[in-house]
Amino acid sequence: MDNATEPQSRLSKNWPVHVALILICAMAIVPFLWMLSTSLKTADTAMEFPPRMIPNPIVPGNYLTVINNPKANFLLWARNTLIVAALSVAGTTISSAIVAYGFSKIRFRGRGFLFGLMLSTMMIPFPVTMVSLFVIFRWLGDHTGMMWLGTFKPLWVPAWFGSAFNIFLLRQFFTTIPDELSEAARMDGCSEVGIFLRVILPLARPALVVVALFAFMGTWNDYLGPLIYLQRPEQFTLGLGLQNFQSQHGGTPWNQLMAASVLVVLPVLLLFFLAQRTFIEGIATTGMKG
């Protein structure tokens, strides 16, 4: 009897926390619902005040109008974004995992200092370094004979040199893996590369999924990077193309702009829901040790 009433008493004590969490979640989802509602309205009803959440009439044709718009090639922009995202996700995940393995499983002099130095780079925002990076890529183009500015390379090549946050995330997860597994593999004659590939990576799948999702969302939503490095409309990614779609009209057609925004957001939402269980597992088990 006591065991049955314990969860109920705990729930009754924590109801203010639950109500607060529900309110916070509702506040977070309202902008998305407003965007979805506006995307199904006519141009006139989209500007109504006070706004109505339930559109009347419902105009699903806004999505076809956006996709078939001759001045906004969303399919081409989506392809460009997928190319950059795939290369960035692969580079960030692979390079961050290699560096994180070194910091977590290989003992060497100065490891703590280098790890702290790497973490300190997280405090430097991209706008601080974007001018220096632009100069570096222009210099590479002038001295290597290979075009950098005006191509996708500045958007994905840096990802192959690791990310401080992702290295930290993976390092914290790798420290939860018992060292006895690595020692047993060494006694069987396995090299460090073999231990990394056959022992560590299979056990770190949830953390790797978290890193891949973060990298994908960062690249998919990136606006400033493409704005700096891309020059031709056929190279635009979705973030830059969405801004270009808005600026092409004298008066912004909010219903079509919201339809385009829904199309941009939808792949990220679908990817998160498909990988939700692994994502939560990776977040929950990261940083439990070390």
N, C-alpha and C positions, 0 to 999 in steps of 0.2 A: 504493500500500500504506500509505504514511504517512497519507494523507488518510482512509483507511478506519478506521485504528486510533485516530486522534485523538479522535473522539467517544467511543469506548469508554474510552480512558485518562482523558478528562475526567470521564466518568460514574463511573469507579472512584475518582477523587480526591474527588468531591463526594457520595459515597454517605452520609456522616453527615448532610449537609444535607438530602438527600432523605428519609432515615429520620425526621429531626426534623420535617420538613414533613408527612409522612404521619401521624405521631403527633399533631401539632397538629390536623390535619384530622379525625382520628378522635375526638379529645376534643371537637371542636366539633359533630360530628354525632351523638354518643351521646345528648345530651339530646333531640334531635328524634326519634331512633329509639325512645327510652324513651316519649316522649309518644305516638308512633304506636302502639306496642305496647300501652300502657295503654288507649288509646281502643278497642281491640278485645277487651278483657277484660271479664269479669263484675265486679260490685262486690266480690265476695269475693276473686277472684284478683288484683284490682288492689292489694289490701292485703297480699299475700303477702310474707314475708321468709324468705330472700332473694328478691328479685324475679326473675321469669323474663322474658327478652326476647321469647320466642316464646309468644304466648298460647295457652292450651288450656283451654276451647274458644275459638274465634274468634267474636266477637259483633259483626258489622258493623251490627247493628240499633241500636247506640248512637248512630250518626249520625242515623238517622231519629227516634229518641227526642228528641234535642236539637232537631232542626229542627221537630218537631211539638209541642214543649213549649209549653203555653198560657201559661206564665209567662215564657217567653224567646222573644221574636219576633225570631229571628236574621235573617230576611229583611228586616224593617223596619230593624233596626240596620245591616245591610249596605247598604241603600239610603241611609240617612242618612250613613254613612261615605263612600260613593261620591260623594255630592253634595259633601260638604265636601272630599274629596280632589281631585275634579275642579276645583273652584274654586281650591283652594290651589295645585295643580300649575300651572294656567294663570297664576295671579297671580305665583307665585314665578318661573316660567320667563321670562315676558314682562318683568316689572319688573327682574329681575336681569340679563337680557341687555341691556336699555337702559342701565342704570347701568354695567355692565361695558364696554360700547362707549364710553361717555364717558371712562372711566378709561384705556382702552387706546388709543383712536384719536384722541381730541380733546385737543389741548394747550391748557391754560388755567392761569392763575396759581392756585397753591395746590392743584394736583392731587395732589401727593405727600402733603401734609398731610391733605387730606380722605380720601385712600385709607387712610392710617395710622389716622386717627380712626375710619373705618368698620371697619377690622380690629380695633380695640380693643374694639368692641362684642361680638366673639365671646367675650371673656373674661367676659361677664356672663351667668350662667345664668338660665333662665326663672323659677325660684323667687324670685330677687331682685326681679324686675320684676312678678310676677303681681299683687301687691296694687295697685301703681300702675296697671297696665292695667285691673284691675277697677274702680277708682275712675274712670278715664277713660271707660270704656264706660258706667258708671252715669250719669256727668255728661252724656254724649252723649244718653242716653235721656231725661234730665230736661229738656234744653234744646233738643232737636231734634224732640221729639214722635214719635220713631221708637224702637221697642223694640230694645234691644241685648242686655241680659241675658235669658237664657232663649230665645235664638235662636242660629242657626248663624253669624251675622255676626261675632262676636268670634273665631271659629275660622278664618275664611278671609279676612276683609278685611285684616288685617295682612300677609298674604302678598303683597298687591299693592303693598307698599312695599319689596320686595326683601329678600334674605337675605344677610348679610355673607359667609358661607362660599360660597354659590353665586355671588355677585358676584366674589369672589376666584377661584373656579374658572374662571368664564367669562372673566374678565379675563386670566388666565394663558393660556388657549387663544387668545383673540383676538390676543394679542401674537405668537403663532406664525404668524399670517396675514400675508404680506408687505404692507407699506404701498404697494408699487407697484400692487397691485390697486385700492386705494382711490384713488390718484392718477390712474390711468387712467380710472376711472369719473368722477372730477371733471372731467377734461379733456373727457369726452364729455357734460358738462352734467348729471351725476347729482347730486342733492342728498344731504345727509347721511342723510336718512331712506331715500332710495333705495339708497345704498351699504349701509346697515345691513340693509335688507330683501332686496336682490338679490345682494349680494356676501358679506357677513359671515355672515348666518344660514344660508344653504345650506352654507357650508363648515364651520360650527360644529355641524352636526347631531349628531355623537357627543357633544360636550360638553353640548348641550341635553338629550339623552336621559339623560345622567348626572344632571343637575340635576333633571329630571322624576322620575326613579326615586327619588332621595334625598327629594324633596319628598313623593312618594306614600307611601314607607315611613314617613316621619316622621308624616304625617297619619294613615295607617292604624293605626299603633301608638300614637297619642297617647292618653293616659289622663288626665293632669292637666288639660289644657285643657277637655275636655268635663265633667270633674268640677266645675270652677269655674263654668262658664257655663251648662250645661244643667240644667234643673230637672225636666222631665217625662219619664217612662219612654219615651214614644213618640218622644222626641227623641234617645235614647241612641245613641251610636256603638258599634262593636263592642268597643272597649277598655273602655268603661264598662259596656256590657251584659254582657260576660264576668264582670266583677266582681260585677255585680248577680245574675247567674245563680248564682254561687258562694254569695253571701250569703243566697239564698232558701232554702237547705237547712240544717237543723240540723247534720247530718253531711255533709260534702262528698262527693258521688258522683264519685270521682276518674275513673272510666272515662268518665262523661258529660262531665266538665269537660275531660278531655284530648281527647275527640272534638270538643267545641266549640273548643278551642284549635287543633286541626288545621284546622278549617274557617276559622278566622281567619287562620292562617299561610299556608294553601294559595294564595290569590290572589297574595300577594307572591312566593312561590317560582315560580309559573307565570310571572308577569310578568318576573322576573329571568332565567329560562331563555329566554324568548322574545326578550328584548333583550340577551342575554349578550354577543354579539359586538360590538354597538354600544357597550355599557357598557364592556367591556374596552378597546376602541379609544379611547373618550373619556378614560378614566383614564390610559391609556398615553401619550397625546399631549398631555395637559395639563401645563403647567409645564415644557416642554422648553426654553423660552426666556423670558427676562425675569424 
